[in-house]
């Protein structure tokens, strides 16, 4: 009997060890930047890139008045948004990708305020994010309503009533892809009551979840029906028009 109990105990311990190992692997694994994103990290003739331990700052060499603080999606490395950041900066919009602990914005929702000493942005700027990053950006804005002029959801939405932005005097933009399997039309529509009535909604026909960044295909997503270049162009057009 003692031997049997010992074997059962060892078996349970082994199962728990496997679960722990898998959980650790899942948390620490991430989606890294593709070759185009790596190249974008070098900047361009019109954009300087500052890559620090806390953020990546795509800064236009022309004088500008407002930009975007951006929270990455879960398990997506910040460098994977370099194409988005460089292209927006080339359109005159400063773009700051915030680096999160183990690539999860949920572990440092207040990270935006920690970079103000380096980047003196003010409340003419916007906050935003992709997927979980957008939800955490909404949480930050809910807790600090005077910090930003508005919010941009890149395939994202507020988590719920605890992040209700509907009464804030801000602008809001929600962009999603029509074949996004992770942020569906139903999910976005379900969260409409938590956004300002003047929120602008943009659907990219044929766009998916993964192509909001430049990191390849994300598990669980649908294949896009348009190229990543075309989807990125439509994202940039929507954001640029919104911020004019």
Secondary structure, 3 states (H helix, E strand, C coil): CHHHHHHHHHHHHHHHHHHHHHHHHHHHCCECCCHHHHHHCCCECCEEEEECCCEEEEEECCCCCCEEEEECCCCECHHHHHHHHHHHHHCCCEEEEECCHHHCHHHCHHHHHHHCCCCCCCCCCEEEEECHHHHHHHHHHHHCCCCCCEEEEECCCCCCHHHCCCCCCCEEEEEEECCCCCCCHHHHHHCHHHCCCCCEEEEECCCCCHHHCCCCCCCCCCCCCCCHHHHHHHHHHHHHHHHC
